Amino acid sequence: MTQETKVDFGFGCMRLPVLEADQPDSFDYEKIESLFDAFLEKGFTYFDTAYTYHGYHAEEAVRKTLVERHPRDSFRLATKMPLRDFKDAEDLENIFQEQLGHCGVEYFDYYLLHNMGTNVYEKCKKYDAFGFVAKKKAEGRIRQVGMSFHDMPELLEEILSQYGEVLDFIQLQINYMDWEQPNVQARRCLEVARRYGKPVTVMEPCKGGTLVNLPEEAEALLKKTRPQASNASWAMRFAASQEGVTRVLSGMNSMEQVEDNTGVFLNFEPISEEEQKVIDQVKEIIEKNTPVPCTGCAYCTHGCPKQIAIPQYFALYNNISRTTGSFSSQNVYYHNLSLKHGKAGDCIGCGQCEKTCPQHLPIRQYLKDVAGKFEAGSSFPTRR
């Protein structure tokens, strides 16, 4: 079902521009400032960051590029409590105070329990994380409480039945690839949120770039239908067209992306029935060409004992399947990454990565596939 009502648009800060690709805190401050300023000039004000983004440095970057340069009432700031990281009730308070300092603010417009799932739900109940955010809202330190959710609709139902009164909104991964995917079940999660009357903010509308960098056959279908429309605009419009969605987030690292994405929401057109048929065809093509449905969030890399560049390796593996380009070039990229990180074949099977993966992917098996493709018979030197 599509909606005609106006949907807000937010700037996601999980993938800010950096100067060195392998250094997540090497921020290109000048570029970030120009992107943030352009976003504000277009009339949009919502910025979404988190404690863990960019190697735990994104909040400070947002302070320098946004908070210290613009009046507090000219923007709305969202950040998140890292449910994977906090140790106990005291730690909830310590991290929250640390975040206020990182961001240079006295309150957060929106504050979320981050990456809620089966792996952290029991801990949240044990240390009353829901009560903690409710208390901070009562104190005026939080204006609206939310939860970013990466799990099955049954768990979402359980949480909302128990703690729904605490939560003002839910943040869900919604895109046309994950709409019916069994490991995400975006449609059913959205339906649960709607039943409980919770407005939904959308994350990963382009699935980490998967719906931007399309196979040639898929892109041709979109261009035939709307010649001037970008691949990203199709994904944004799909997400924003779903009933119950009130905001869509997108990470942007170029002025072209800011212009394109804000244009979608300034002149919003819901997805039509005919366009949905085209999207369904595109989905089939993508599914045939994407062996590893990774979004590149990199949550899996935190705490990896072998420091394996998991999302980068998966992207290289997918590129081989999607394109007709030279395998040797992908092999060179793999070799260069392996000089600073563990190789896929170095995986010891501890499973830490799978516990934190929002997509619930069988990462250990995929790493074996990657190693089989890139490391079998390789003449490149190994990492010491």
Secondary structure, 3 states (H helix, E strand, C coil): CECCCCCEEEEECCCCCECCCCCCCCECHHHHHHHHHHHHHCCCCEEECCCCHHHHCHHHHHHHHHHCCCCHHHCEEEEEEECCCCCCHHHHHHHHHHHHHHHCCCCEEEEEEEEECHHHHHHHHHCCHHHHHHHHHHCCCEEEEEEEECCCHHHHHHHHHHHCCCCCEEEEECCCCCCCCCCCCHHHHHHHHHHCCCCEEEECCCHHHCCCCCCHHHHHHHHHHCCCCCHHHHHHHHHHCECCEEEEEEECCCHHHHHHHHHHHHCCCCCCHHHHHHHHHHHHHHHHHCCCCCCCCCHHHCCCCCCECHHHHHHHHHHHHHCCCCHHHHHHHHHHHHCCCECHHHCCCCCHHHHHCCCCCCHHHHHHHHHHHHCCCCCCCCCC
